[in-house]
Amino acid sequence: MLLKACLNGARRPAEHPALPITPEQLAMDVRRVVAAGARAVHVHAKDAEGADTLAAPALARVLEAIRSTVPDIGIGATTGAWAMPDPDQRVAAIGSWTELPDFASVNWHETGADEVAAALRRRGVGVEAGLWHREGADAWLASTHRDRCCRVMVELPDGLDPAATQAEAERLLAQLGLGNGERRLGRIPVLLHGEGTSCWPALKHAGRRGLQVRIGLEDVLVLPDGSPAPDNASLVVAARDLLRATPVS
């Protein structure tokens, strides 16, 4: 089961004292989460103010720092519209990248998702489909890029309690056609994760389902017991322990 660490997301530096922002901080954090059990990472490059950016120089610095520190880890990046709302500009930014991530997430509810996915594939970057809700799932199911993705991420919102998390997860998985006991859509693996209140219940449910998972300060700032998470590595350790204690059904 893949455990991916999502290290910073769109969060700003003030949101957590251990949030990695600079290339050097991200590289050191990758080393720690890999030692803790992560087998892939997802990072957001930042500008001078700590906001997400798709700019080629910023992404190159992050990728170079990580690869010089942990050479063999798979690295994912974002193409989120909040970093660059105009889809044509996102496509142009991807075309300008001088260092390439191994994969990048594309949110299928965002305008221009198909064009962004095509731009990534032209560069040889794997496409992770981010499906945040039913409308996003419908858009992905209708996409010509559907069968060319390297991973499908079913993403659940903050504000759900454990029962609602499981129910929403099952609704989305059923919408995609993933039956009980199935972990892939054809050849494409499925990752399930939540945010905030849904994060730990989603991880536990993914463990029961045998799905891929992710954890990190992008998604949650607390440990399963509700206490503040010291850093990303502590979240990975907690996730690993929770998964080991959760039998696959």
LINDATA-V672398 format. One record per residue. N is the residue number from 1. RES is the residue in one letter. NEAR is the number of other ideal C-beta (glycine too) atoms within 10 Angstrom. Layout:
# LINDATA-V672398
N|RES|NEAR / N|RES|NEAR
This chain:
# LINDATA-V672398
1|M|15 / 2|L|14 / 3|L|21 / 4|K|25 / 5|A|29 / 6|C|26 / 7|L|28 / 8|N|28 / 9|G|18 / 10|A|15 / 11|R|19 / 12|R|14 / 13|P|15 / 14|A|8 / 15|E|13 / 16|H|17 / 17|P|9 / 18|A|18 / 19|L|23 / 20|P|26 / 21|I|20 / 22|T|14 / 23|P|22 / 24|E|14 / 25|Q|18 / 26|L|26 / 27|A|21 / 28|M|16 / 29|D|26 / 30|V|25 / 31|R|15 / 32|R|19 / 33|V|30 / 34|V|19 / 35|A|12 / 36|A|19 / 37|G|17 / 38|A|30 / 39|R|14 / 40|A|21 / 41|V|26 / 42|H|26 / 43|V|27 / 44|H|27 / 45|A|24 / 46|K|27 / 47|D|12 / 48|A|7 / 49|E|9 / 50|G|17 / 51|A|12 / 52|D|21 / 53|T|19 / 54|L|22 / 55|A|16 / 56|A|16 / 57|P|13 / 58|A|17 / 59|L|27 / 60|A|16 / 61|R|19 / 62|V|27 / 63|L|23 / 64|E|14 / 65|A|18 / 66|I|24 / 67|R|15 / 68|S|10 / 69|T|17 / 70|V|19 / 71|P|7 / 72|D|6 / 73|I|18 / 74|G|16 / 75|I|21 / 76|G|23 / 77|A|27 / 78|T|27 / 79|T|28 / 80|G|21 / 81|A|17 / 82|W|11 / 83|A|20 / 84|M|20 / 85|P|12 / 86|D|12 / 87|P|18 / 88|D|11 / 89|Q|13 / 90|R|24 / 91|V|20 / 92|A|13 / 93|A|20 / 94|I|26 / 95|G|11 / 96|S|12 / 97|W|21 / 98|T|10 / 99|E|15 / 100|L|18 / 101|P|25 / 102|D|16 / 103|F|20 / 104|A|28 / 105|S|24 / 106|V|28 / 107|N|23 / 108|W|27 / 109|H|17 / 110|E|19 / 111|T|13 / 112|G|19 / 113|A|24 / 114|D|18 / 115|E|16 / 116|V|28 / 117|A|27 / 118|A|18 / 119|A|23 / 120|L|28 / 121|R|15 / 122|R|11 / 123|R|13 / 124|G|8 / 125|V|21 / 126|G|18 / 127|V|24 / 128|E|25 / 129|A|30 / 130|G|24 / 131|L|23 / 132|W|18 / 133|H|17 / 134|R|13 / 135|E|11 / 136|G|20 / 137|A|21 / 138|D|14 / 139|A|18 / 140|W|23 / 141|L|15 / 142|A|10 / 143|S|17 / 144|T|9 / 145|H|19 / 146|R|20 / 147|D|10 / 148|R|15 / 149|C|24 / 150|C|18 / 151|R|22 / 152|V|26 / 153|M|23 / 154|V|27 / 155|E|22 / 156|L|26 / 157|P|15 / 158|D|12 / 159|G|12 / 160|L|21 / 161|D|11 / 162|P|14 / 163|A|9 / 164|A|15 / 165|T|24 / 166|Q|19 / 167|A|13 / 168|E|19 / 169|A|24 / 170|E|14 / 171|R|14 / 172|L|21 / 173|L|22 / 174|A|11 / 175|Q|15 / 176|L|20 / 177|G|10 / 178|L|20 / 179|G|8 / 180|N|9 / 181|G|9 / 182|E|14 / 183|R|15 / 184|R|13 / 185|L|19 / 186|G|7 / 187|R|8 / 188|I|16 / 189|P|16 / 190|V|23 / 191|L|23 / 192|L|24 / 193|H|25 / 194|G|29 / 195|E|19 / 196|G|15 / 197|T|19 / 198|S|26 / 199|C|26 / 200|W|24 / 201|P|20 / 202|A|29 / 203|L|27 / 204|K|21 / 205|H|24 / 206|A|26 / 207|G|21 / 208|R|13 / 209|R|24 / 210|G|15 / 211|L|26 / 212|Q|22 / 213|V|23 / 214|R|29 / 215|I|31 / 216|G|29 / 217|L|23 / 218|E|24 / 219|D|25 / 220|V|25 / 221|L|16 / 222|V|15 / 223|L|17 / 224|P|17 / 225|D|7 / 226|G|7 / 227|S|9 / 228|P|11 / 229|A|21 / 230|P|12 / 231|D|19 / 232|N|28 / 233|A|21 / 234|S|19 / 235|L|31 / 236|V|24 / 237|V|18 / 238|A|20 / 239|A|29 / 240|R|16 / 241|D|12 / 242|L|17 / 243|L|19 / 244|R|10 / 245|A|9 / 246|T|16 / 247|P|8 / 248|V|12 / 249|S|10
